[in-house]
Amino acid sequence: MDHLNEKDGMRMEFNQENNQVRLCGTMAAAPRYSHSAGGQDFYCFPLEVERLSGSFDLLNIVLRESQLAAVEAEEKARLLVLGELRSFNNRRGEGAKLVLTVLAREISLTDEPDDNHVSLTGTLCKAPNARVTPLGRDICDLLLAVNRRSGRSDYLPCICWGSRAREAAEWTVGTVLHLEGRFQSREYLKLRGDGLERRTAFEVSAAEIAALNRADDRCAVSAPEQ
């Protein structure tokens, strides 16, 4: 994608990794305590990022307490976030089972316009789910296992459209994929016993996606626990 070269050398280096996110947006609410790990406290806040259509994605950012103190950001601050997507299973019995956040590696105040770019390389760990929308547009859901340096994997739901969706429908579990796209939020209605409940799903919408080669024994190919 040509626009990946429009930024400085940091953007080029950034895309060499297998799980990279670059977001520019507005802090939509004050940070709140999330969890502790490795002797460090982590906080979470929603980042509002505008799409070209004028609608907004509300994306959860997780960062260390030391990062939060260093940036001194207040609600409505304009922020640049560089990081990677993380997934975890929600075992509380409420909302989506698979929850996605952005773990911030770098965060700073900025005056740049809104931006949302994701670069992923991982293994297809579930058979593609291809379908056609009521308006006749092809769409395909994919679940990508992206390895961390620690040996664990993040399981990231991805979606592609049109000719890319038709091609993706032919891929098999174990195929290694690379995609460039955006991290987005999407509201939907869930039917429950007492009526409809509004929920939010998070996914990566692929602008470009391609199969690289078959997975080998170093790639995670098992779907996450349900």
C-alpha positions as CSV (number, residue, x, y, z in Angstrom):
1,M,0.0,0.0,0.0
2,D,1.6,3.2,-1.2
3,H,0.4,5.3,1.7
4,L,2.5,3.3,4.1
5,N,5.6,5.2,2.8
6,E,4.1,8.6,3.3
7,K,5.2,8.9,7.0
8,D,8.8,9.0,8.3
9,G,11.2,6.2,8.8
10,M,9.5,5.2,12.1
11,R,6.5,4.1,10.1
12,M,8.6,1.9,7.8
13,E,10.4,0.3,10.8
14,F,7.1,0.0,12.6
15,N,5.6,-2.2,9.8
16,Q,8.5,-4.7,10.0
17,E,6.9,-6.4,13.0
18,N,4.0,-8.9,12.8
19,N,1.6,-7.0,15.0
20,Q,1.7,-3.2,14.7
21,V,-0.9,-0.5,15.3
22,R,-0.7,3.2,14.7
23,L,-3.6,5.4,16.0
24,C,-4.2,9.1,16.1
25,G,-7.3,10.2,17.9
26,T,-8.9,11.9,20.9
27,M,-9.0,10.5,24.5
28,A,-12.8,10.0,25.0
29,A,-12.8,9.4,28.7
30,A,-10.4,9.6,31.7
31,P,-8.1,6.5,32.2
32,R,-9.2,3.9,34.7
33,Y,-7.3,1.2,36.5
34,S,-7.3,-2.1,34.4
35,H,-5.0,-4.7,36.0
36,S,-1.6,-5.4,37.5
37,A,1.0,-7.6,35.8
38,G,4.7,-8.1,36.3
39,G,4.7,-5.7,39.3
40,Q,3.2,-2.9,37.2
41,D,-0.2,-1.3,37.2
42,F,-2.0,-0.8,33.8
43,Y,-4.7,1.6,32.9
44,C,-7.3,1.7,30.1
45,F,-9.1,4.5,28.2
46,P,-11.1,4.8,25.0
47,L,-9.6,6.5,22.0
48,E,-12.0,8.0,19.5
49,V,-10.8,7.8,16.0
50,E,-12.7,9.3,13.1
51,R,-13.2,7.4,9.8
52,L,-13.2,8.9,6.4
53,S,-16.9,8.5,6.4
54,G,-17.3,10.8,9.4
55,S,-18.3,8.0,11.8
56,F,-16.1,7.1,14.7
57,D,-14.4,4.0,16.2
58,L,-14.1,3.9,20.0
59,L,-11.0,1.8,20.7
60,N,-9.7,0.7,24.1
61,I,-6.0,1.6,24.8
62,V,-4.1,-0.2,27.6
63,L,-0.9,1.4,29.0
64,R,1.4,1.3,31.9
65,E,1.0,3.7,34.8
66,S,4.5,5.1,34.1
67,Q,3.4,5.9,30.5
68,L,0.3,7.6,31.6
69,A,2.2,9.8,34.1
70,A,4.8,10.7,31.5
71,V,2.3,11.9,28.8
72,E,0.2,13.9,31.3
73,A,-2.8,13.6,29.0
74,E,-6.3,14.8,30.0
75,E,-9.7,13.9,28.6
76,K,-10.1,15.3,25.0
77,A,-6.3,15.3,24.5
78,R,-5.1,14.5,21.0
79,L,-2.9,11.4,21.1
80,L,-0.6,9.3,18.9
81,V,-0.5,5.7,20.0
82,L,1.9,3.1,18.7
83,G,1.4,-0.5,19.9
84,E,0.0,-3.9,19.1
85,L,-3.3,-5.6,19.3
86,R,-4.0,-7.9,22.3
87,S,-6.9,-10.3,22.8
88,F,-8.2,-12.1,25.9
89,N,-11.2,-14.3,26.8
90,N,-13.9,-12.6,28.7
91,R,-15.0,-15.1,31.4
92,R,-17.4,-12.8,33.2
93,G,-20.4,-14.0,31.2
94,E,-21.2,-10.5,29.9
95,G,-20.5,-9.1,26.4
96,A,-18.2,-10.5,23.8
97,K,-16.2,-13.6,24.7
98,L,-13.1,-12.4,22.8
99,V,-12.1,-8.9,23.8
100,L,-9.5,-6.8,21.8
101,T,-7.4,-3.9,23.1
102,V,-4.4,-2.0,21.9
103,L,-1.3,-2.3,24.2
104,A,0.5,1.0,23.9
105,R,4.3,0.8,23.4
106,E,4.6,4.5,22.7
107,I,2.1,7.3,23.4
108,S,2.5,11.0,23.0
109,L,0.5,14.2,22.5
110,T,0.0,15.1,18.8
111,D,-1.6,17.6,16.4
112,E,-1.8,15.0,13.6
113,P,-5.1,14.2,12.0
114,D,-7.0,11.0,12.9
115,D,-5.3,7.9,11.7
116,N,-5.9,4.2,12.1
117,H,-3.5,1.6,10.6
118,V,-2.9,-2.0,11.5
119,S,-0.3,-4.4,10.0
120,L,-0.6,-8.1,10.9
121,T,1.1,-11.3,9.9
122,G,-0.3,-14.5,11.4
123,T,-1.8,-17.9,10.9
124,L,-5.4,-18.7,9.9
125,C,-6.6,-20.8,12.9
126,K,-10.3,-21.2,12.0
127,A,-12.1,-22.0,8.7
128,P,-13.1,-18.8,6.9
129,N,-16.8,-17.8,7.2
130,A,-17.9,-16.5,3.8
131,R,-21.3,-15.0,3.2
132,V,-23.2,-12.4,1.2
133,T,-24.8,-9.3,2.7
134,P,-28.5,-8.4,1.9
135,L,-27.2,-5.9,-0.6
136,G,-25.3,-8.6,-2.4
137,R,-21.7,-7.8,-1.3
138,D,-19.3,-10.6,-0.5
139,I,-17.9,-10.7,3.0
140,C,-15.6,-13.1,4.8
141,D,-14.7,-13.4,8.5
142,L,-11.3,-14.7,9.5
143,L,-9.6,-15.5,12.8
144,L,-5.9,-14.9,12.8
145,A,-3.4,-16.2,15.4
146,V,-0.6,-13.7,15.7
147,N,2.4,-14.8,17.7
148,R,4.0,-12.7,20.5
149,R,7.7,-12.7,21.3
150,S,6.8,-14.6,24.5
151,G,5.5,-17.6,22.5
152,R,1.9,-16.9,23.3
153,S,-0.6,-15.8,20.5
154,D,-3.3,-13.2,20.1
155,Y,-6.4,-14.4,18.3
156,L,-7.7,-11.5,16.2
157,P,-11.0,-11.5,14.3
158,C,-10.6,-9.9,10.8
159,I,-13.0,-9.1,8.0
160,C,-12.5,-8.5,4.3
161,W,-14.9,-7.6,1.4
162,G,-15.5,-8.1,-2.3
163,S,-12.9,-9.9,-4.4
164,R,-10.6,-10.3,-1.3
165,A,-13.5,-12.0,0.5
166,R,-14.0,-14.4,-2.4
167,E,-10.3,-15.3,-2.4
168,A,-10.1,-15.6,1.4
169,A,-13.0,-18.1,1.3
170,E,-10.7,-20.6,-0.4
171,W,-7.9,-20.5,2.3
172,T,-7.5,-23.3,4.7
173,V,-6.6,-23.5,8.4
174,G,-2.8,-23.1,8.7
175,T,-2.4,-20.6,5.9
176,V,0.0,-17.7,6.8
177,L,-1.5,-14.3,6.0
178,H,-0.4,-10.7,5.9
179,L,-2.9,-7.9,6.0
180,E,-3.0,-4.1,6.2
181,G,-6.1,-2.4,7.5
182,R,-7.8,-0.7,10.4
183,F,-8.9,-1.6,13.9
184,Q,-12.6,-0.9,14.2
185,S,-15.5,-1.1,16.6
186,R,-19.0,-2.2,15.5
187,E,-22.3,-2.1,17.5
188,Y,-24.8,-4.9,17.1
189,L,-27.9,-6.2,18.8
190,K,-27.8,-9.5,20.8
191,L,-31.1,-11.3,21.4
192,R,-31.5,-12.3,25.0
193,G,-34.3,-13.9,26.9
194,D,-35.5,-10.5,28.1
195,G,-35.1,-8.7,24.8
196,L,-32.4,-7.1,22.7
197,E,-29.1,-6.0,24.2
198,R,-26.7,-3.6,22.4
199,R,-23.1,-4.8,22.3
200,T,-19.8,-3.7,20.7
201,A,-17.6,-6.0,18.7
202,F,-14.0,-5.2,17.7
203,E,-12.3,-6.5,14.6
204,V,-9.7,-5.7,12.0
205,S,-11.1,-4.6,8.6
206,A,-8.6,-5.6,5.9
207,A,-7.9,-3.2,3.1
208,E,-5.2,-5.5,1.7
209,I,-4.7,-9.1,2.5
210,A,-2.6,-11.9,1.0
211,A,-1.6,-15.5,1.7
212,L,2.1,-15.9,2.2
213,N,2.7,-19.7,2.6
214,R,1.6,-22.7,4.6
215,A,2.1,-22.6,8.3
216,D,4.9,-24.7,9.9
217,D,5.1,-26.1,13.4
218,R,6.1,-22.8,14.9
219,C,2.8,-21.2,14.1
220,A,-0.2,-21.3,16.3
221,V,-3.2,-22.9,14.6
222,S,-5.6,-23.7,17.4
223,A,-8.6,-21.5,18.0
224,P,-9.0,-19.8,21.4
225,E,-11.1,-21.3,24.2
226,Q,-14.8,-20.5,24.1
